[in-house]
Structures are given as C-alpha cells and as structure tokens.
Amino acid sequence: MELGSPANASYRAHYFALLEAVAAHIQTRADWMRALAYVKPSGANLFTHENRLPDGCTCGCDVCNPEVWATEGEYTPEALYEFYQQQEALLAAAFPGKSMVYALIQA
C-alpha cells in the first residue's frame, strides 16, 4: 500500500482540509465541543496511534514508503517537523482551548 508523504504539498492540503472539515462539523454543536476532551494529531501513520513513520517494508510488497518518500519525494526530517508545526497551528486555531496529545515513539 502506498501512504502519502507528510512532506508532499498535495498530501498536506488534503489532510489539513480533512482536519478543517472535522473541526467545522464538531463546532456546529456546542455540546460536541464541550464533550471534546483533547485532540490527538497524527497524519504520519496508518496502523497505530503513534506519530512515527513506517520504518521499512516487512510485507514483501514492492512499495517501501520511506524509501519512495526519500528518493522520489520531498521527505526530510525537517519536512516532517514542518508538517507537525503546521498541523499544530491548524488544530490550535480550529479547537481553541483544547489540549493536544501526541503519542510519539523515538525508536
């Protein structure tokens, strides 16, 4: 399976539009906003709740997302940090007063 790179401008545009649409929907009802305890950002991982990138191919497939991102895309560690900074700013504006919780694995 191919995953979108968080460094790709098109991926960011679609992902951030999704976050904005979710925020707009939740904000249509004050009780939903009150019930929202926190926001958990992600966008770099499909299978687990951690904000870590895939670290290689173990499925035997032809597509290794990190390799594709590094060789054909704009992916760099700096680009990932920029993605998270933009995401954090968007969520802070979209969900004022709500905490953000990251699950980050360093290894």
DSSP file (Angstrom, degrees, kcal/mol; ACC not computed):
  #  RESIDUE AA STRUCTURE BP1 BP2  ACC     N-H-->O    O-->H-N    N-H-->O    O-->H-N    TCO  KAPPA ALPHA  PHI   PSI    X-CA   Y-CA   Z-CA
    1    1 A M              0   0    0      0, 0.0     2,-0.5     0, 0.0    64,-0.2   0.000 360.0 360.0 360.0 143.1    0.0    0.0    0.0
    2    2 A E        -     0   0    0     62,-0.1     2,-0.4    63,-0.0    62,-0.0  -0.844 360.0-160.8 -98.7 130.2    1.2    3.5   -0.7
    3    3 A L        -     0   0    0     -2,-0.5     2,-0.2    41,-0.0    41,-0.0  -0.849  25.2-108.4-107.1 145.5    1.0    6.1    2.0
    4    4 A G        -     0   0    0     -2,-0.4    65,-0.0     1,-0.1    61,-0.0  -0.483  32.8-119.3 -71.2 140.5    1.1    9.8    1.4
    5    5 A S    >   -     0   0    0     -2,-0.2     3,-1.7     1,-0.1     6,-0.2  -0.652   7.7-139.8 -80.3 131.4    4.2   11.6    2.5
    6    6 A P  T 3  S+     0   0    0      0, 0.0    -1,-0.1     0, 0.0    38,-0.0   0.619 104.8  60.0 -65.4  -9.2    3.7   14.3    5.1
    7    7 A A  T 3  S+     0   0    0     75,-0.0     2,-0.4    76,-0.0    -3,-0.0   0.606  82.3 100.4 -89.2 -13.3    6.3   16.3    3.2
    8    8 A N    <>  -     0   0    0     -3,-1.7     4,-2.5     1,-0.1     5,-0.2  -0.586  68.8-143.9 -79.3 128.8    4.1   16.3    0.0
    9    9 A A  H  > S+     0   0    0     -2,-0.4     4,-2.3     1,-0.2     5,-0.1   0.865 100.4  50.7 -61.4 -38.4    2.2   19.5   -0.6
   10   10 A S  H  > S+     0   0    0      2,-0.2     4,-2.3     1,-0.2    -1,-0.2   0.916 110.1  49.8 -67.1 -42.5   -0.8   17.7   -2.0
   11   11 A Y  H  > S+     0   0    0     -6,-0.2     4,-3.0     1,-0.2     5,-0.2   0.936 111.8  49.1 -59.4 -46.6   -1.0   15.3    0.9
   12   12 A R  H  X S+     0   0    0     -4,-2.5     4,-3.1    -7,-0.2     5,-0.3   0.922 109.8  51.4 -59.8 -44.9   -0.8   18.2    3.3
   13   13 A A  H  X S+     0   0    0     -4,-2.3     4,-1.9     1,-0.2    -1,-0.2   0.930 115.1  41.4 -60.4 -46.3   -3.5   20.1    1.5
   14   14 A H  H  X S+     0   0    0     -4,-2.3     4,-1.9     2,-0.2    -1,-0.2   0.918 117.0  47.9 -68.1 -43.2   -5.9   17.2    1.6
   15   15 A Y  H  X S+     0   0    0     -4,-3.0     4,-2.1    -5,-0.2    -2,-0.2   0.924 114.0  45.9 -65.5 -44.5   -5.0   16.2    5.2
   16   16 A F  H  X S+     0   0    0     -4,-3.1     4,-2.4    -5,-0.2    -1,-0.2   0.859 109.8  54.8 -68.5 -34.1   -5.4   19.7    6.5
   17   17 A A  H  X S+     0   0    0     -4,-1.9     4,-2.2    -5,-0.3    -1,-0.2   0.889 107.2  51.8 -63.3 -38.3   -8.7   20.1    4.6
   18   18 A L  H  X S+     0   0    0     -4,-1.9     4,-2.4     2,-0.2    -2,-0.2   0.933 109.6  48.6 -62.0 -46.4   -9.9   17.0    6.3
   19   19 A L  H  X S+     0   0    0     -4,-2.1     4,-2.6     1,-0.2    -2,-0.2   0.914 111.6  49.8 -61.0 -42.5   -9.0   18.4    9.8
   20   20 A E  H  X S+     0   0    0     -4,-2.4     4,-2.5     1,-0.2    -1,-0.2   0.890 110.5  50.0 -64.0 -38.8  -10.7   21.7    9.0
   21   21 A A  H  X S+     0   0    0     -4,-2.2     4,-2.1     2,-0.2    -2,-0.2   0.899 111.2  48.7 -67.2 -40.5  -13.9   19.9    7.9
   22   22 A V  H  X S+     0   0    0     -4,-2.4     4,-2.6     2,-0.2     5,-0.2   0.931 112.4  48.8 -63.7 -45.1  -13.9   17.8   11.0
   23   23 A A  H  X S+     0   0    0     -4,-2.6     4,-2.4     1,-0.2    -2,-0.2   0.924 110.7  50.2 -60.9 -44.7  -13.4   20.9   13.2
   24   24 A A  H  < S+     0   0    0     -4,-2.5     4,-0.4     1,-0.2    -1,-0.2   0.893 111.9  48.8 -61.8 -39.2  -16.2   22.7   11.3
   25   25 A H  H >< S+     0   0    0     -4,-2.1     3,-1.3     1,-0.2     4,-0.3   0.936 112.3  46.6 -66.8 -46.3  -18.6   19.8   11.8
   26   26 A I  H >< S+     0   0    0     -4,-2.6     3,-1.5     1,-0.3     7,-0.4   0.879 107.4  58.6 -63.8 -36.9  -17.8   19.5   15.6
   27   27 A Q  T 3< S+     0   0    0     -4,-2.4    -1,-0.3     1,-0.3    -2,-0.2   0.561  84.8  80.7 -72.2  -6.7  -18.2   23.2   16.0
   28   28 A T  T <  S+     0   0    0     -3,-1.3     2,-0.4    -4,-0.4    -1,-0.3   0.697  97.4  44.8 -71.1 -16.2  -21.8   23.1   14.7
   29   29 A R    <>  -     0   0    0     -3,-1.5     4,-1.8    -4,-0.3     3,-0.4  -0.979  68.9-153.8-132.7 123.8  -22.9   21.9   18.1
   30   30 A A  H  > S+     0   0    0     -2,-0.4     4,-2.5     1,-0.2     5,-0.2   0.848  97.7  57.8 -61.9 -35.0  -21.7   23.4   21.4
   31   31 A D  H  > S+     0   0    0      1,-0.2     4,-1.9     2,-0.2    -1,-0.2   0.851 104.6  51.6 -67.7 -32.1  -22.3   20.2   23.3
   32   32 A W  H  > S+     0   0    0     -3,-0.4     4,-1.2    -6,-0.2    -1,-0.2   0.923 110.6  48.0 -67.3 -42.7  -19.9   18.3   20.9
   33   33 A M  H  < S+     0   0    0     -4,-1.8     3,-0.4    -7,-0.4    -2,-0.2   0.913 112.2  49.2 -63.6 -41.5  -17.2   21.0   21.5
   34   34 A R  H  < S+     0   0    0     -4,-2.5    -1,-0.2     1,-0.2    -2,-0.2   0.880 110.4  51.2 -64.3 -36.6  -17.7   20.8   25.3
   35   35 A A  H  < S+     0   0    0     -4,-1.9     2,-0.7    -5,-0.2    -1,-0.2   0.702  85.3  99.1 -74.6 -19.1  -17.5   17.0   25.2
   36   36 A L     <  -     0   0    0     -4,-1.2     3,-0.1    -3,-0.4    -4,-0.0  -0.585  50.0-178.8 -73.6 110.9  -14.2   17.0   23.2
   37   37 A A        -     0   0    0     -2,-0.7    62,-0.8     1,-0.3     2,-0.3   0.896  60.1 -20.1 -79.7 -41.8  -11.6   16.5   25.9
   38   38 A Y  E     -a   99   0A   0     60,-0.2     2,-0.4    63,-0.0    -1,-0.3  -0.970  57.5-117.2-159.3 168.2   -8.5   16.7   23.6
   39   39 A V  E     -a  100   0A   0     60,-2.8    62,-2.2    -2,-0.3    56,-0.0  -0.963  18.9-157.5-116.0 130.9   -7.3   16.4   20.1
   40   40 A K        -     0   0    0     -2,-0.4    62,-0.1    60,-0.2    60,-0.1  -0.872  14.5-154.4-111.7  99.3   -4.8   13.7   19.1
   41   41 A P        +     0   0    0      0, 0.0    62,-0.3     0, 0.0     2,-0.2  -0.325  29.9 141.3 -69.8 152.1   -2.9   14.7   15.9
   42   42 A S        +     0   0    0     60,-0.1     9,-0.1     9,-0.0     4,-0.1  -0.414  10.4 148.6-150.7-125.9   -1.4   12.1   13.6
   43   43 A G        +     0   0    0      2,-0.4     3,-0.1    -2,-0.2     8,-0.1   0.366  68.7  75.0  99.4  -5.7   -1.2   12.0    9.9
   44   44 A A  S    S+     0   0    0      1,-0.2     2,-0.3     6,-0.1     7,-0.0   0.297  92.2  49.9-118.5   7.9    2.1   10.1    9.6
   45   45 A N        -     0   0    0      8,-0.1    -2,-0.4     1,-0.1    -1,-0.2  -0.997  48.9-172.2-151.6 140.6    0.9    6.6   10.5
   46   46 A L  S    S+     0   0    0     -2,-0.3    -1,-0.1    -3,-0.1     3,-0.0   0.755  82.3  39.4-102.7 -30.9   -1.9    4.4    9.3
   47   47 A F  S    S+     0   0    0      3,-0.1     2,-0.3     2,-0.0    -2,-0.0   0.712 111.9  32.6-103.8 -22.5   -1.9    1.4   11.6
   48   48 A T  S    S-     0   0    0      2,-0.2     4,-0.1     4,-0.1    -3,-0.1  -0.820  75.9-113.6-131.5 171.0   -1.1    2.6   15.2
   49   49 A H  S    S+     0   0    0     -2,-0.3    54,-0.4     2,-0.1     2,-0.1   0.527  82.4 103.6 -84.6  -4.1   -1.8    5.7   17.3
   50   50 A E  S    S-     0   0    0      1,-0.1     2,-0.9    52,-0.1    54,-0.2  -0.409  75.5-126.8 -76.3 154.8    1.9    6.7   17.5
   51   51 A N        +     0   0    0     52,-3.1     2,-0.4    -2,-0.1    -1,-0.1  -0.493  67.0 122.2 -96.4  61.4    3.3    9.5   15.4
   52   52 A R        -     0   0    0     -2,-0.9    -4,-0.1    -4,-0.1     3,-0.1  -0.912  60.1-119.4-121.2 153.2    6.1    7.5   13.9
   53   53 A L        -     0   0    0     -2,-0.4    -8,-0.1     1,-0.1     2,-0.1  -0.501  42.0 -86.5 -84.3 156.6    6.8    6.9   10.3
   54   54 A P        -     0   0    0      0, 0.0    -1,-0.1     0, 0.0     3,-0.1  -0.411  37.7-153.8 -57.3 137.5    6.9    3.4    8.7
   55   55 A D        -     0   0    0      1,-0.3     2,-0.3    -3,-0.1    -2,-0.0   0.246  58.2 -41.2-105.5  14.3   10.5    2.1    9.3
   56   56 A G  S    S-     0   0    0      0, 0.0     2,-0.5     0, 0.0    -1,-0.3  -0.820  71.2 -66.1 149.7 173.9   10.7   -0.3    6.4
   57   57 A C        +     0   0    0     -2,-0.3     7,-0.1     1,-0.1     0, 0.0  -0.809  43.8 156.1 -96.1 126.6    8.9   -2.9    4.4
   58   58 A T        +     0   0    0     -2,-0.5    -1,-0.1     1,-0.0     6,-0.0   0.339  63.5  75.0-122.6   0.5    8.0   -6.1    6.2
   59   59 A C  S    S-     0   0    0      2,-0.0     3,-0.1     0, 0.0    -2,-0.0   0.534 100.3-117.9 -94.2  -6.7    5.1   -7.2    4.0
   60   60 A G        +     0   0    0      1,-0.2     2,-0.0     3,-0.0    -3,-0.0   0.630  66.7 142.0  79.3  12.9    7.1   -8.3    1.0
   61   61 A C        -     0   0    0      2,-0.2    -1,-0.2     1,-0.1    -4,-0.1  -0.253  62.3-119.7 -81.9 173.4    5.5   -5.7   -1.2
   62   62 A D  S    S+     0   0    0     -3,-0.1     2,-0.6     1,-0.1    -1,-0.1   0.627  92.1  76.6 -86.3 -15.3    7.2   -3.7   -3.9
   63   63 A V        -     0   0    0      4,-0.0     2,-0.7     5,-0.0    -2,-0.2  -0.868  52.2-178.1-106.0 120.5    6.5   -0.3   -2.3
   64   64 A C     >  -     0   0    0     -2,-0.6     4,-2.5     1,-0.2     3,-0.5  -0.919  16.1-156.6-112.9 102.4    8.5    0.8    0.7
   65   65 A N  H  > S+     0   0    0     -2,-0.7     4,-3.1     1,-0.3     5,-0.2   0.861  87.9  48.5 -52.4 -49.7    7.0    4.2    1.6
   66   66 A P  H  > S+     0   0    0      0, 0.0     4,-2.2     0, 0.0    -1,-0.3   0.893 113.5  48.9 -61.0 -36.6   10.0    5.7    3.4
   67   67 A E  H  > S+     0   0    0     -3,-0.5     4,-2.4     2,-0.2     5,-0.3   0.928 113.2  46.4 -66.2 -44.0   12.3    4.8    0.5
   68   68 A V  H  X>S+     0   0    0     -4,-2.5     4,-3.0     1,-0.2     5,-0.8   0.927 112.5  50.7 -62.6 -45.0    9.9    6.2   -2.0
   69   69 A W  H  X5S+     0   0    0     -4,-3.1     6,-1.1    -5,-0.2     4,-0.9   0.900 114.4  44.1 -59.5 -41.0    9.5    9.4    0.1
   70   70 A A  H  <5S+     0   0    0     -4,-2.2    -1,-0.2    -5,-0.2    -2,-0.2   0.854 123.4  33.4 -74.8 -35.1   13.2    9.8    0.3
   71   71 A T  H  <5S+     0   0    0     -4,-2.4    -2,-0.2    -5,-0.2    -3,-0.2   0.810 133.9  21.5 -93.6 -31.0   14.1    9.1   -3.3
   72   72 A E  H  <5S+     0   0    0     -4,-3.0    -3,-0.2    -5,-0.3    -2,-0.1   0.532 118.0  51.2-114.6  -9.6   11.1   10.5   -5.2
   73   73 A G  S  <<S-     0   0    0     -4,-0.9    -4,-0.1    -5,-0.8   -65,-0.0  -0.342  87.7 -97.7-118.3-163.9    9.6   13.0   -2.8
   74   74 A E        +     0   0    0     -2,-0.1     5,-0.2     2,-0.0    -4,-0.1   0.237  65.6 143.9-100.6  10.8   10.4   15.9   -0.7
   75   75 A Y        +     0   0    0     -6,-1.1    -2,-0.1     4,-0.1     3,-0.1  -0.315   9.9 142.5 -67.0 129.3   10.7   14.0    2.6
   76   76 A T     >  -     0   0    0     -2,-0.1     4,-1.9     1,-0.1     3,-0.2  -0.939  63.1-105.8-146.7 160.8   13.3   15.1    5.1
   77   77 A P  H  > S+     0   0    0      0, 0.0     4,-2.2     0, 0.0     5,-0.2   0.889 123.5  55.2 -55.6 -37.1   13.2   15.1    8.9
   78   78 A E  H  > S+     0   0    0      1,-0.2     4,-2.4     2,-0.2     5,-0.1   0.885 104.5  53.0 -63.4 -38.1   12.9   18.9    8.6
   79   79 A A  H  > S+     0   0    0      2,-0.2     4,-2.3     1,-0.2    -1,-0.2   0.877 107.9  51.0 -65.1 -37.1    9.8   18.5    6.3
   80   80 A L  H  X S+     0   0    0     -4,-1.9     4,-2.3     2,-0.2    -2,-0.2   0.923 109.9  49.3 -65.8 -43.5    8.2   16.2    8.9
   81   81 A Y  H  X S+     0   0    0     -4,-2.2     4,-2.3     1,-0.2    -2,-0.2   0.908 110.9  50.6 -60.5 -41.0    8.8   18.8   11.6
   82   82 A E  H  X S+     0   0    0     -4,-2.4     4,-2.6     2,-0.2     5,-0.2   0.909 107.6  53.6 -63.1 -41.7    7.3   21.5    9.4
   83   83 A F  H  X S+     0   0    0     -4,-2.3     4,-2.5     1,-0.2    -2,-0.2   0.932 110.9  45.8 -56.9 -47.4    4.2   19.2    8.8
   84   84 A Y  H  X S+     0   0    0     -4,-2.3     4,-2.7     2,-0.2    -1,-0.2   0.862 110.6  52.9 -68.2 -35.0    3.7   18.9   12.5
   85   85 A Q  H  X S+     0   0    0     -4,-2.3     4,-2.1     2,-0.2    -1,-0.2   0.924 112.4  45.0 -64.1 -43.3    4.2   22.6   13.1
   86   86 A Q  H  X S+     0   0    0     -4,-2.6     4,-2.3     2,-0.2    -2,-0.2   0.909 114.1  49.6 -65.5 -41.3    1.6   23.4   10.5
   87   87 A Q  H  X S+     0   0    0     -4,-2.5     4,-2.7    -5,-0.2     5,-0.2   0.919 110.3  50.1 -63.5 -44.1   -0.8   20.7   11.9
   88   88 A E  H  X S+     0   0    0     -4,-2.7     4,-2.3     1,-0.2    -1,-0.2   0.911 111.2  48.7 -62.0 -42.5   -0.4   22.0   15.5
   89   89 A A  H  X S+     0   0    0     -4,-2.1     4,-1.8     2,-0.2    -1,-0.2   0.910 112.3  48.9 -64.3 -42.2   -1.1   25.6   14.4
   90   90 A L  H  X S+     0   0    0     -4,-2.3     4,-2.5     1,-0.2    -2,-0.2   0.936 113.7  45.4 -62.8 -46.9   -4.2   24.5   12.4
   91   91 A L  H  X S+     0   0    0     -4,-2.7     4,-2.5     1,-0.2    -2,-0.2   0.860 109.6  54.7 -68.3 -35.4   -5.6   22.4   15.3
   92   92 A A  H  < S+     0   0    0     -4,-2.3    -1,-0.2    -5,-0.2    -2,-0.2   0.890 114.4  41.5 -63.9 -37.9   -4.9   25.2   17.9
   93   93 A A  H  < S+     0   0    0     -4,-1.8    -2,-0.2    -5,-0.2    -1,-0.2   0.868 118.1  46.0 -75.1 -36.7   -7.0   27.6   15.8
   94   94 A A  H  < S+     0   0    0     -4,-2.5    -2,-0.2     1,-0.3    -3,-0.2   0.792 123.8  31.7 -78.1 -28.9   -9.7   25.0   15.0
   95   95 A F  S >< S-     0   0    0     -4,-2.5     3,-1.9    -5,-0.2    -1,-0.3  -0.557  82.4-167.4-127.8  66.8  -10.1   23.7   18.5
   96   96 A P  T 3  S+     0   0    0      0, 0.0     3,-0.1     0, 0.0    -3,-0.1  -0.278  73.3  15.0 -60.7 137.9   -9.3   26.7   20.8
   97   97 A G  T 3  S+     0   0    0      1,-0.3     2,-0.4    -5,-0.2    -5,-0.1   0.417  97.6 120.2  82.0  -1.8   -8.9   25.8   24.4
   98   98 A K    <   -     0   0    0     -3,-1.9    -1,-0.3    -6,-0.2   -60,-0.2  -0.765  61.6-123.8 -97.6 142.2   -8.4   22.0   23.7
   99   99 A S  E     -a   38   0A   0    -62,-0.8   -60,-2.8    -2,-0.4     2,-0.4  -0.436  17.7-137.7 -76.4 154.8   -5.3   20.1   24.7
  100  100 A M  E     -a   39   0A   0    -62,-0.2     2,-0.5    -2,-0.1   -60,-0.2  -0.954  14.0-161.8-114.3 137.9   -3.3   18.2   22.1
  101  101 A V        -     0   0    0    -62,-2.2     2,-0.4    -2,-0.4   -63,-0.0  -0.976   3.7-167.8-123.2 121.6   -1.9   14.8   22.9
  102  102 A Y        -     0   0    0     -2,-0.5     2,-0.7   -62,-0.1   -52,-0.1  -0.892  12.1-157.2-107.0 137.9    0.9   13.2   20.9
  103  103 A A        +     0   0    0     -2,-0.4   -52,-3.1   -54,-0.4     2,-0.5  -0.934  27.7 174.9-109.1 104.2    1.9    9.6   21.2
  104  104 A L        -     0   0    0     -2,-0.7     2,-0.5   -54,-0.2   -52,-0.1  -0.947  21.1-163.2-121.1 126.4    5.5    9.6   19.9
  105  105 A I        -     0   0    0     -2,-0.5    -2,-0.0     1,-0.1     0, 0.0  -0.938   3.6-163.4-105.9 125.0    7.9    6.7   19.9
  106  106 A Q              0   0    0     -2,-0.5    -1,-0.1     1,-0.2    -2,-0.0   0.765 360.0 360.0 -80.3 -26.8   11.5    7.7   19.4
  107  107 A A              0   0    0    -55,-0.0    -1,-0.2     0, 0.0   -55,-0.0   0.501 360.0 360.0 -80.5 360.0   13.0    4.3   18.4
